[in-house]
């Protein structure tokens, strides 16, 4: 017989008291402080890409999120985040002295904000897009972005911004199924298999 939800109060109290007596909250504060360096480095890298790289033309003017058109790793974003996180974490643990330890999060933000544009400039933005988006990318004449294609995997209709052309499926695939596919080998981003796939005419809503 279920004892009722009231008894969970005592269970939660027991857990809380155990954590307090074991001084786990001090460890939790240390863990969150450690993780904050990674989080801030990531946010700063994203901000640098949106505010700096896109404005000066080192990254595409639009935001592409579909796996079919992206490299597995972009050194401008991922590289700057990893470097900034590593240096700031070392500072957080006191490797560079007390002042650097106190300002480790600022080190993370400053490095990411600086390195992201520098790496994008050095690589000329070549690792942002593995191939052009022929479905609704820049320069593609789209009469109605709310028109839909049916995904060849889940057989659900999605609007054009959520559709990619897939050489493995030989037709349209939604961004979710594309992201979850573990067997395609990313052939869509590699020559010569990465050529655009001719898709059928999209279905306009109301037709």
mmCIF file of the C-alpha atoms, coordinates in Angstrom:
data_MODEL
# 
_entry.id   MODEL 
# 
loop_
_atom_site.group_PDB 
_atom_site.id 
_atom_site.type_symbol 
_atom_site.label_atom_id 
_atom_site.label_alt_id 
_atom_site.label_comp_id 
_atom_site.label_asym_id 
_atom_site.label_entity_id 
_atom_site.label_seq_id 
_atom_site.pdbx_PDB_ins_code 
_atom_site.Cartn_x 
_atom_site.Cartn_y 
_atom_site.Cartn_z 
_atom_site.occupancy 
_atom_site.B_iso_or_equiv 
_atom_site.pdbx_formal_charge 
_atom_site.auth_seq_id 
_atom_site.auth_comp_id 
_atom_site.auth_asym_id 
_atom_site.auth_atom_id 
_atom_site.pdbx_PDB_model_num 
ATOM 1   C CA . UNK A 1 1   ? 0.000  0.000  0.000   1.00 0.00 ? 1   UNK A CA 1 
ATOM 2   C CA . UNK A 1 2   ? 1.326  3.419  -0.957  1.00 0.00 ? 2   UNK A CA 1 
ATOM 3   C CA . UNK A 1 3   ? 2.099  5.474  2.171   1.00 0.00 ? 3   UNK A CA 1 
ATOM 4   C CA . UNK A 1 4   ? 0.914  8.734  0.605   1.00 0.00 ? 4   UNK A CA 1 
ATOM 5   C CA . UNK A 1 5   ? 2.707  11.817 -0.624  1.00 0.00 ? 5   UNK A CA 1 
ATOM 6   C CA . UNK A 1 6   ? 2.996  13.342 2.860   1.00 0.00 ? 6   UNK A CA 1 
ATOM 7   C CA . UNK A 1 7   ? 5.690  10.842 3.771   1.00 0.00 ? 7   UNK A CA 1 
ATOM 8   C CA . UNK A 1 8   ? 7.905  12.177 1.000   1.00 0.00 ? 8   UNK A CA 1 
ATOM 9   C CA . UNK A 1 9   ? 8.385  15.261 3.170   1.00 0.00 ? 9   UNK A CA 1 
ATOM 10  C CA . UNK A 1 10  ? 10.334 13.141 5.627   1.00 0.00 ? 10  UNK A CA 1 
ATOM 11  C CA . UNK A 1 11  ? 12.286 11.495 2.817   1.00 0.00 ? 11  UNK A CA 1 
ATOM 12  C CA . UNK A 1 12  ? 13.275 14.883 1.407   1.00 0.00 ? 12  UNK A CA 1 
ATOM 13  C CA . UNK A 1 13  ? 14.182 16.130 4.875   1.00 0.00 ? 13  UNK A CA 1 
ATOM 14  C CA . UNK A 1 14  ? 16.382 13.080 5.407   1.00 0.00 ? 14  UNK A CA 1 
ATOM 15  C CA . UNK A 1 15  ? 18.138 13.642 2.086   1.00 0.00 ? 15  UNK A CA 1 
ATOM 16  C CA . UNK A 1 16  ? 18.639 17.345 2.844   1.00 0.00 ? 16  UNK A CA 1 
ATOM 17  C CA . UNK A 1 17  ? 20.034 16.655 6.319   1.00 0.00 ? 17  UNK A CA 1 
ATOM 18  C CA . UNK A 1 18  ? 22.382 14.012 4.937   1.00 0.00 ? 18  UNK A CA 1 
ATOM 19  C CA . UNK A 1 19  ? 23.710 16.411 2.312   1.00 0.00 ? 19  UNK A CA 1 
ATOM 20  C CA . UNK A 1 20  ? 24.190 19.136 4.911   1.00 0.00 ? 20  UNK A CA 1 
ATOM 21  C CA . UNK A 1 21  ? 26.004 16.868 7.365   1.00 0.00 ? 21  UNK A CA 1 
ATOM 22  C CA . UNK A 1 22  ? 28.302 15.589 4.608   1.00 0.00 ? 22  UNK A CA 1 
ATOM 23  C CA . UNK A 1 23  ? 28.988 19.184 3.531   1.00 0.00 ? 23  UNK A CA 1 
ATOM 24  C CA . UNK A 1 24  ? 27.900 18.332 0.001   1.00 0.00 ? 24  UNK A CA 1 
ATOM 25  C CA . UNK A 1 25  ? 26.696 21.868 -0.665  1.00 0.00 ? 25  UNK A CA 1 
ATOM 26  C CA . UNK A 1 26  ? 30.275 23.127 -0.499  1.00 0.00 ? 26  UNK A CA 1 
ATOM 27  C CA . UNK A 1 27  ? 31.225 20.569 -3.137  1.00 0.00 ? 27  UNK A CA 1 
ATOM 28  C CA . UNK A 1 28  ? 28.171 21.551 -5.172  1.00 0.00 ? 28  UNK A CA 1 
ATOM 29  C CA . UNK A 1 29  ? 29.211 25.208 -5.105  1.00 0.00 ? 29  UNK A CA 1 
ATOM 30  C CA . UNK A 1 30  ? 32.661 24.207 -6.326  1.00 0.00 ? 30  UNK A CA 1 
ATOM 31  C CA . UNK A 1 31  ? 31.169 22.075 -9.076  1.00 0.00 ? 31  UNK A CA 1 
ATOM 32  C CA . UNK A 1 32  ? 28.834 24.835 -10.254 1.00 0.00 ? 32  UNK A CA 1 
ATOM 33  C CA . UNK A 1 33  ? 31.696 27.320 -10.171 1.00 0.00 ? 33  UNK A CA 1 
ATOM 34  C CA . UNK A 1 34  ? 33.746 24.942 -12.304 1.00 0.00 ? 34  UNK A CA 1 
ATOM 35  C CA . UNK A 1 35  ? 30.908 24.467 -14.785 1.00 0.00 ? 35  UNK A CA 1 
ATOM 36  C CA . UNK A 1 36  ? 30.201 28.196 -15.006 1.00 0.00 ? 36  UNK A CA 1 
ATOM 37  C CA . UNK A 1 37  ? 33.498 28.663 -16.822 1.00 0.00 ? 37  UNK A CA 1 
ATOM 38  C CA . UNK A 1 38  ? 32.361 26.287 -19.559 1.00 0.00 ? 38  UNK A CA 1 
ATOM 39  C CA . UNK A 1 39  ? 28.895 27.840 -19.751 1.00 0.00 ? 39  UNK A CA 1 
ATOM 40  C CA . UNK A 1 40  ? 30.190 31.396 -19.998 1.00 0.00 ? 40  UNK A CA 1 
ATOM 41  C CA . UNK A 1 41  ? 32.771 30.417 -22.628 1.00 0.00 ? 41  UNK A CA 1 
ATOM 42  C CA . UNK A 1 42  ? 30.007 28.826 -24.699 1.00 0.00 ? 42  UNK A CA 1 
ATOM 43  C CA . UNK A 1 43  ? 27.675 31.829 -24.386 1.00 0.00 ? 43  UNK A CA 1 
ATOM 44  C CA . UNK A 1 44  ? 30.483 34.264 -25.209 1.00 0.00 ? 44  UNK A CA 1 
ATOM 45  C CA . UNK A 1 45  ? 31.458 32.267 -28.308 1.00 0.00 ? 45  UNK A CA 1 
ATOM 46  C CA . UNK A 1 46  ? 27.848 32.297 -29.523 1.00 0.00 ? 46  UNK A CA 1 
ATOM 47  C CA . UNK A 1 47  ? 27.578 36.031 -28.834 1.00 0.00 ? 47  UNK A CA 1 
ATOM 48  C CA . UNK A 1 48  ? 30.815 36.744 -30.692 1.00 0.00 ? 48  UNK A CA 1 
ATOM 49  C CA . UNK A 1 49  ? 29.588 34.789 -33.687 1.00 0.00 ? 49  UNK A CA 1 
ATOM 50  C CA . UNK A 1 50  ? 26.245 36.599 -33.805 1.00 0.00 ? 50  UNK A CA 1 
ATOM 51  C CA . UNK A 1 51  ? 27.489 40.101 -33.020 1.00 0.00 ? 51  UNK A CA 1 
ATOM 52  C CA . UNK A 1 52  ? 30.915 40.169 -34.692 1.00 0.00 ? 52  UNK A CA 1 
ATOM 53  C CA . UNK A 1 53  ? 31.390 37.365 -37.215 1.00 0.00 ? 53  UNK A CA 1 
ATOM 54  C CA . UNK A 1 54  ? 28.068 37.769 -38.982 1.00 0.00 ? 54  UNK A CA 1 
ATOM 55  C CA . UNK A 1 55  ? 28.374 41.543 -39.177 1.00 0.00 ? 55  UNK A CA 1 
ATOM 56  C CA . UNK A 1 56  ? 31.804 41.482 -40.825 1.00 0.00 ? 56  UNK A CA 1 
ATOM 57  C CA . UNK A 1 57  ? 31.028 38.517 -43.081 1.00 0.00 ? 57  UNK A CA 1 
ATOM 58  C CA . UNK A 1 58  ? 33.191 35.831 -41.476 1.00 0.00 ? 58  UNK A CA 1 
ATOM 59  C CA . UNK A 1 59  ? 30.153 33.604 -40.960 1.00 0.00 ? 59  UNK A CA 1 
ATOM 60  C CA . UNK A 1 60  ? 26.960 33.139 -43.014 1.00 0.00 ? 60  UNK A CA 1 
ATOM 61  C CA . UNK A 1 61  ? 24.371 35.880 -42.688 1.00 0.00 ? 61  UNK A CA 1 
ATOM 62  C CA . UNK A 1 62  ? 21.703 33.357 -41.774 1.00 0.00 ? 62  UNK A CA 1 
ATOM 63  C CA . UNK A 1 63  ? 21.649 30.728 -39.022 1.00 0.00 ? 63  UNK A CA 1 
ATOM 64  C CA . UNK A 1 64  ? 21.865 27.184 -40.336 1.00 0.00 ? 64  UNK A CA 1 
ATOM 65  C CA . UNK A 1 65  ? 21.007 24.479 -37.807 1.00 0.00 ? 65  UNK A CA 1 
ATOM 66  C CA . UNK A 1 66  ? 20.435 21.393 -39.932 1.00 0.00 ? 66  UNK A CA 1 
ATOM 67  C CA . UNK A 1 67  ? 23.098 18.701 -39.730 1.00 0.00 ? 67  UNK A CA 1 
ATOM 68  C CA . UNK A 1 68  ? 22.916 18.048 -43.477 1.00 0.00 ? 68  UNK A CA 1 
ATOM 69  C CA . UNK A 1 69  ? 24.633 21.364 -44.213 1.00 0.00 ? 69  UNK A CA 1 
ATOM 70  C CA . UNK A 1 70  ? 27.088 21.589 -41.322 1.00 0.00 ? 70  UNK A CA 1 
ATOM 71  C CA . UNK A 1 71  ? 30.520 20.256 -40.502 1.00 0.00 ? 71  UNK A CA 1 
ATOM 72  C CA . UNK A 1 72  ? 30.760 18.054 -37.432 1.00 0.00 ? 72  UNK A CA 1 
ATOM 73  C CA . UNK A 1 73  ? 33.057 20.617 -35.779 1.00 0.00 ? 73  UNK A CA 1 
ATOM 74  C CA . UNK A 1 74  ? 33.462 24.317 -36.452 1.00 0.00 ? 74  UNK A CA 1 
ATOM 75  C CA . UNK A 1 75  ? 36.777 25.471 -34.942 1.00 0.00 ? 75  UNK A CA 1 
ATOM 76  C CA . UNK A 1 76  ? 35.578 29.070 -34.701 1.00 0.00 ? 76  UNK A CA 1 
ATOM 77  C CA . UNK A 1 77  ? 32.879 28.248 -32.178 1.00 0.00 ? 77  UNK A CA 1 
ATOM 78  C CA . UNK A 1 78  ? 33.891 24.924 -30.679 1.00 0.00 ? 78  UNK A CA 1 
ATOM 79  C CA . UNK A 1 79  ? 37.609 25.665 -30.707 1.00 0.00 ? 79  UNK A CA 1 
ATOM 80  C CA . UNK A 1 80  ? 37.249 29.038 -29.027 1.00 0.00 ? 80  UNK A CA 1 
ATOM 81  C CA . UNK A 1 81  ? 34.933 27.552 -26.398 1.00 0.00 ? 81  UNK A CA 1 
ATOM 82  C CA . UNK A 1 82  ? 37.334 24.690 -25.611 1.00 0.00 ? 82  UNK A CA 1 
ATOM 83  C CA . UNK A 1 83  ? 40.380 26.955 -25.352 1.00 0.00 ? 83  UNK A CA 1 
ATOM 84  C CA . UNK A 1 84  ? 38.572 29.565 -23.259 1.00 0.00 ? 84  UNK A CA 1 
ATOM 85  C CA . UNK A 1 85  ? 37.087 26.880 -20.999 1.00 0.00 ? 85  UNK A CA 1 
ATOM 86  C CA . UNK A 1 86  ? 40.426 25.149 -20.486 1.00 0.00 ? 86  UNK A CA 1 
ATOM 87  C CA . UNK A 1 87  ? 42.332 28.314 -19.612 1.00 0.00 ? 87  UNK A CA 1 
ATOM 88  C CA . UNK A 1 88  ? 39.590 29.640 -17.329 1.00 0.00 ? 88  UNK A CA 1 
ATOM 89  C CA . UNK A 1 89  ? 39.237 26.289 -15.531 1.00 0.00 ? 89  UNK A CA 1 
ATOM 90  C CA . UNK A 1 90  ? 42.981 26.236 -14.883 1.00 0.00 ? 90  UNK A CA 1 
ATOM 91  C CA . UNK A 1 91  ? 42.648 29.767 -13.540 1.00 0.00 ? 91  UNK A CA 1 
ATOM 92  C CA . UNK A 1 92  ? 39.648 28.700 -11.445 1.00 0.00 ? 92  UNK A CA 1 
ATOM 93  C CA . UNK A 1 93  ? 41.763 26.059 -9.729  1.00 0.00 ? 93  UNK A CA 1 
ATOM 94  C CA . UNK A 1 94  ? 44.449 28.621 -8.902  1.00 0.00 ? 94  UNK A CA 1 
ATOM 95  C CA . UNK A 1 95  ? 47.105 27.763 -11.469 1.00 0.00 ? 95  UNK A CA 1 
ATOM 96  C CA . UNK A 1 96  ? 47.614 31.423 -12.423 1.00 0.00 ? 96  UNK A CA 1 
ATOM 97  C CA . UNK A 1 97  ? 47.309 32.927 -8.974  1.00 0.00 ? 97  UNK A CA 1 
ATOM 98  C CA . UNK A 1 98  ? 44.609 34.298 -6.715  1.00 0.00 ? 98  UNK A CA 1 
ATOM 99  C CA . UNK A 1 99  ? 43.551 37.185 -8.954  1.00 0.00 ? 99  UNK A CA 1 
ATOM 100 C CA . UNK A 1 100 ? 43.087 34.962 -11.992 1.00 0.00 ? 100 UNK A CA 1 
ATOM 101 C CA . UNK A 1 101 ? 41.135 32.513 -9.833  1.00 0.00 ? 101 UNK A CA 1 
ATOM 102 C CA . UNK A 1 102 ? 38.761 35.264 -8.730  1.00 0.00 ? 102 UNK A CA 1 
ATOM 103 C CA . UNK A 1 103 ? 38.203 36.455 -12.303 1.00 0.00 ? 103 UNK A CA 1 
ATOM 104 C CA . UNK A 1 104 ? 38.199 33.086 -14.075 1.00 0.00 ? 104 UNK A CA 1 
ATOM 105 C CA . UNK A 1 105 ? 34.736 33.627 -15.548 1.00 0.00 ? 105 UNK A CA 1 
ATOM 106 C CA . UNK A 1 106 ? 35.845 36.950 -17.039 1.00 0.00 ? 106 UNK A CA 1 
ATOM 107 C CA . UNK A 1 107 ? 38.834 35.165 -18.542 1.00 0.00 ? 107 UNK A CA 1 
ATOM 108 C CA . UNK A 1 108 ? 36.464 32.629 -20.105 1.00 0.00 ? 108 UNK A CA 1 
ATOM 109 C CA . UNK A 1 109 ? 34.271 35.352 -21.589 1.00 0.00 ? 109 UNK A CA 1 
ATOM 110 C CA . UNK A 1 110 ? 37.171 37.485 -22.800 1.00 0.00 ? 110 UNK A CA 1 
ATOM 111 C CA . UNK A 1 111 ? 39.018 34.632 -24.469 1.00 0.00 ? 111 UNK A CA 1 
ATOM 112 C CA . UNK A 1 112 ? 35.911 33.281 -26.196 1.00 0.00 ? 112 UNK A CA 1 
ATOM 113 C CA . UNK A 1 113 ? 34.901 36.741 -27.423 1.00 0.00 ? 113 UNK A CA 1 
ATOM 114 C CA . UNK A 1 114 ? 38.401 37.252 -28.822 1.00 0.00 ? 114 UNK A CA 1 
ATOM 115 C CA . UNK A 1 115 ? 39.203 33.805 -30.184 1.00 0.00 ? 115 UNK A CA 1 
ATOM 116 C CA . UNK A 1 116 ? 35.927 33.164 -32.004 1.00 0.00 ? 116 UNK A CA 1 
ATOM 117 C CA . UNK A 1 117 ? 36.373 36.071 -34.464 1.00 0.00 ? 117 UNK A CA 1 
ATOM 118 C CA . UNK A 1 118 ? 40.111 35.397 -34.784 1.00 0.00 ? 118 UNK A CA 1 
ATOM 119 C CA . UNK A 1 119 ? 39.603 31.735 -35.691 1.00 0.00 ? 119 UNK A CA 1 
ATOM 120 C CA . UNK A 1 120 ? 36.749 32.610 -38.065 1.00 0.00 ? 120 UNK A CA 1 
ATOM 121 C CA . UNK A 1 121 ? 38.999 35.177 -39.756 1.00 0.00 ? 121 UNK A CA 1 
ATOM 122 C CA . UNK A 1 122 ? 41.936 32.752 -39.936 1.00 0.00 ? 122 UNK A CA 1 
ATOM 123 C CA . UNK A 1 123 ? 39.806 29.980 -41.455 1.00 0.00 ? 123 UNK A CA 1 
ATOM 124 C CA . UNK A 1 124 ? 37.876 32.470 -43.641 1.00 0.00 ? 124 UNK A CA 1 
ATOM 125 C CA . UNK A 1 125 ? 34.651 30.979 -42.313 1.00 0.00 ? 125 UNK A CA 1 
ATOM 126 C CA . UNK A 1 126 ? 35.048 27.803 -44.360 1.00 0.00 ? 126 UNK A CA 1 
ATOM 127 C CA . UNK A 1 127 ? 33.876 25.497 -41.566 1.00 0.00 ? 127 UNK A CA 1 
ATOM 128 C CA . UNK A 1 128 ? 30.471 27.072 -41.067 1.00 0.00 ? 128 UNK A CA 1 
ATOM 129 C CA . UNK A 1 129 ? 28.734 25.403 -44.013 1.00 0.00 ? 129 UNK A CA 1 
ATOM 130 C CA . UNK A 1 130 ? 29.669 22.053 -45.510 1.00 0.00 ? 130 UNK A CA 1 
ATOM 131 C CA . UNK A 1 131 ? 27.461 22.713 -48.544 1.00 0.00 ? 131 UNK A CA 1 
ATOM 132 C CA . UNK A 1 132 ? 24.811 25.224 -49.633 1.00 0.00 ? 132 UNK A CA 1 
ATOM 133 C CA . UNK A 1 133 ? 21.202 24.772 -48.598 1.00 0.00 ? 133 UNK A CA 1 
ATOM 134 C CA . UNK A 1 134 ? 19.220 24.221 -51.826 1.00 0.00 ? 134 UNK A CA 1 
ATOM 135 C CA . UNK A 1 135 ? 15.865 23.956 -50.048 1.00 0.00 ? 135 UNK A CA 1 
ATOM 136 C CA . UNK A 1 136 ? 15.468 27.423 -48.559 1.00 0.00 ? 136 UNK A CA 1 
ATOM 137 C CA . UNK A 1 137 ? 18.966 28.834 -48.218 1.00 0.00 ? 137 UNK A CA 1 
ATOM 138 C CA . UNK A 1 138 ? 20.103 32.286 -49.368 1.00 0.00 ? 138 UNK A CA 1 
ATOM 139 C CA . UNK A 1 139 ? 19.552 32.835 -53.063 1.00 0.00 ? 139 UNK A CA 1 
ATOM 140 C CA . UNK A 1 140 ? 16.903 30.119 -53.305 1.00 0.00 ? 140 UNK A CA 1 
ATOM 141 C CA . UNK A 1 141 ? 13.618 31.456 -54.634 1.00 0.00 ? 141 UNK A CA 1 
ATOM 142 C CA . UNK A 1 142 ? 10.937 30.233 -52.245 1.00 0.00 ? 142 UNK A CA 1 
ATOM 143 C CA . UNK A 1 143 ? 7.385  31.372 -52.890 1.00 0.00 ? 143 UNK A CA 1 
ATOM 144 C CA . UNK A 1 144 ? 6.046  30.195 -49.537 1.00 0.00 ? 144 UNK A CA 1 
ATOM 145 C CA . UNK A 1 145 ? 8.291  29.086 -46.662 1.00 0.00 ? 145 UNK A CA 1 
ATOM 146 C CA . UNK A 1 146 ? 5.285  27.515 -44.954 1.00 0.00 ? 146 UNK A CA 1 
ATOM 147 C CA . UNK A 1 147 ? 4.956  25.008 -47.786 1.00 0.00 ? 147 UNK A CA 1 
ATOM 148 C CA . UNK A 1 148 ? 5.682  21.476 -46.623 1.00 0.00 ? 148 UNK A CA 1 
ATOM 149 C CA . UNK A 1 149 ? 7.598  18.374 -47.594 1.00 0.00 ? 149 UNK A CA 1 
ATOM 150 C CA . UNK A 1 150 ? 6.967  14.950 -46.117 1.00 0.00 ? 150 UNK A CA 1 
ATOM 151 C CA . UNK A 1 151 ? 9.979  13.513 -44.320 1.00 0.00 ? 151 UNK A CA 1 
ATOM 152 C CA . UNK A 1 152 ? 11.141 10.256 -45.879 1.00 0.00 ? 152 UNK A CA 1 
ATOM 153 C CA . UNK A 1 153 ? 11.835 8.737  -42.454 1.00 0.00 ? 153 UNK A CA 1 
ATOM 154 C CA . UNK A 1 154 ? 9.029  9.713  -40.072 1.00 0.00 ? 154 UNK A CA 1 
ATOM 155 C CA . UNK A 1 155 ? 6.553  10.510 -42.884 1.00 0.00 ? 155 UNK A CA 1 
ATOM 156 C CA . UNK A 1 156 ? 5.479  13.747 -41.210 1.00 0.00 ? 156 UNK A CA 1 
ATOM 157 C CA . UNK A 1 157 ? 4.955  16.997 -43.105 1.00 0.00 ? 157 UNK A CA 1 
ATOM 158 C CA . UNK A 1 158 ? 7.361  19.808 -42.178 1.00 0.00 ? 158 UNK A CA 1 
ATOM 159 C CA . UNK A 1 159 ? 7.733  23.356 -43.424 1.00 0.00 ? 159 UNK A CA 1 
ATOM 160 C CA . UNK A 1 160 ? 10.690 24.191 -45.665 1.00 0.00 ? 160 UNK A CA 1 
ATOM 161 C CA . UNK A 1 161 ? 12.927 25.717 -42.941 1.00 0.00 ? 161 UNK A CA 1 
ATOM 162 C CA . UNK A 1 162 ? 12.876 22.344 -41.164 1.00 0.00 ? 162 UNK A CA 1 
ATOM 163 C CA . UNK A 1 163 ? 13.632 20.233 -44.247 1.00 0.00 ? 163 UNK A CA 1 
ATOM 164 C CA . UNK A 1 164 ? 16.918 19.115 -45.802 1.00 0.00 ? 164 UNK A CA 1 
ATOM 165 C CA . UNK A 1 165 ? 17.634 17.233 -49.005 1.00 0.00 ? 165 UNK A CA 1 
ATOM 166 C CA . UNK A 1 166 ? 19.037 13.800 -48.167 1.00 0.00 ? 166 UNK A CA 1 
ATOM 167 C CA . UNK A 1 167 ? 21.026 11.693 -50.672 1.00 0.00 ? 167 UNK A CA 1 
ATOM 168 C CA . UNK A 1 168 ? 20.608 8.590  -48.491 1.00 0.00 ? 168 UNK A CA 1 
ATOM 169 C CA . UNK A 1 169 ? 16.821 8.884  -48.469 1.00 0.00 ? 169 UNK A CA 1 
ATOM 170 C CA . UNK A 1 170 ? 16.801 10.224 -52.000 1.00 0.00 ? 170 UNK A CA 1 
ATOM 171 C CA . UNK A 1 171 ? 14.417 12.976 -50.966 1.00 0.00 ? 171 UNK A CA 1 
ATOM 172 C CA . UNK A 1 172 ? 13.402 15.258 -48.108 1.00 0.00 ? 172 UNK A CA 1 
ATOM 173 C CA . UNK A 1 173 ? 14.227 14.580 -44.476 1.00 0.00 ? 173 UNK A CA 1 
ATOM 174 C CA . UNK A 1 174 ? 13.278 16.593 -41.399 1.00 0.00 ? 174 UNK A CA 1 
ATOM 175 C CA . UNK A 1 175 ? 15.984 18.103 -39.223 1.00 0.00 ? 175 UNK A CA 1 
ATOM 176 C CA . UNK A 1 176 ? 15.150 15.812 -36.285 1.00 0.00 ? 176 UNK A CA 1 
ATOM 177 C CA . UNK A 1 177 ? 15.426 12.566 -38.245 1.00 0.00 ? 177 UNK A CA 1 
ATOM 178 C CA . UNK A 1 178 ? 18.563 13.902 -39.908 1.00 0.00 ? 178 UNK A CA 1 
ATOM 179 C CA . UNK A 1 179 ? 20.143 14.635 -36.526 1.00 0.00 ? 179 UNK A CA 1 
ATOM 180 C CA . UNK A 1 180 ? 19.245 11.203 -35.138 1.00 0.00 ? 180 UNK A CA 1 
ATOM 181 C CA . UNK A 1 181 ? 20.484 9.183  -38.124 1.00 0.00 ? 181 UNK A CA 1 
ATOM 182 C CA . UNK A 1 182 ? 23.548 7.239  -36.980 1.00 0.00 ? 182 UNK A CA 1 
ATOM 183 C CA . UNK A 1 183 ? 24.123 5.182  -40.135 1.00 0.00 ? 183 UNK A CA 1 
ATOM 184 C CA . UNK A 1 184 ? 24.235 7.698  -42.996 1.00 0.00 ? 184 UNK A CA 1 
ATOM 185 C CA . UNK A 1 185 ? 27.921 8.504  -42.519 1.00 0.00 ? 185 UNK A CA 1 
ATOM 186 C CA . UNK A 1 186 ? 27.285 12.184 -43.299 1.00 0.00 ? 186 UNK A CA 1 
ATOM 187 C CA . UNK A 1 187 ? 27.531 11.430 -47.008 1.00 0.00 ? 187 UNK A CA 1 
ATOM 188 C CA . UNK A 1 188 ? 25.538 14.586 -47.717 1.00 0.00 ? 188 UNK A CA 1 
ATOM 189 C CA . UNK A 1 189 ? 28.498 16.733 -46.671 1.00 0.00 ? 189 UNK A CA 1 
ATOM 190 C CA . UNK A 1 190 ? 31.139 14.819 -48.642 1.00 0.00 ? 190 UNK A CA 1 
ATOM 191 C CA . UNK A 1 191 ? 31.936 14.935 -52.345 1.00 0.00 ? 191 UNK A CA 1 
ATOM 192 C CA . UNK A 1 192 ? 30.787 13.463 -54.653 1.00 0.00 ? 192 UNK A CA 1 
ATOM 193 C CA . UNK A 1 193 ? 27.804 12.158 -52.670 1.00 0.00 ? 193 UNK A CA 1 
ATOM 194 C CA . UNK A 1 194 ? 27.015 15.598 -51.298 1.00 0.00 ? 194 UNK A CA 1 
ATOM 195 C CA . UNK A 1 195 ? 25.348 16.856 -54.447 1.00 0.00 ? 195 UNK A CA 1 
ATOM 196 C CA . UNK A 1 196 ? 21.900 18.456 -54.062 1.00 0.00 ? 196 UNK A CA 1 
ATOM 197 C CA . UNK A 1 197 ? 18.948 16.083 -54.237 1.00 0.00 ? 197 UNK A CA 1 
ATOM 198 C CA . UNK A 1 198 ? 16.044 17.058 -56.459 1.00 0.00 ? 198 UNK A CA 1 
ATOM 199 C CA . UNK A 1 199 ? 12.976 17.316 -54.242 1.00 0.00 ? 199 UNK A CA 1 
ATOM 200 C CA . UNK A 1 200 ? 9.346  17.173 -55.344 1.00 0.00 ? 200 UNK A CA 1 
ATOM 201 C CA . UNK A 1 201 ? 7.248  20.318 -55.436 1.00 0.00 ? 201 UNK A CA 1 
ATOM 202 C CA . UNK A 1 202 ? 6.384  21.270 -51.836 1.00 0.00 ? 202 UNK A CA 1 
ATOM 203 C CA . UNK A 1 203 ? 2.785  21.135 -50.720 1.00 0.00 ? 203 UNK A CA 1 
ATOM 204 C CA . UNK A 1 204 ? 1.382  24.608 -50.126 1.00 0.00 ? 204 UNK A CA 1 
ATOM 205 C CA . UNK A 1 205 ? -0.980 24.871 -47.180 1.00 0.00 ? 205 UNK A CA 1 
ATOM 206 C CA . UNK A 1 206 ? -4.586 25.108 -48.230 1.00 0.00 ? 206 UNK A CA 1 
ATOM 207 C CA . UNK A 1 207 ? -4.042 23.258 -51.493 1.00 0.00 ? 207 UNK A CA 1 
# 
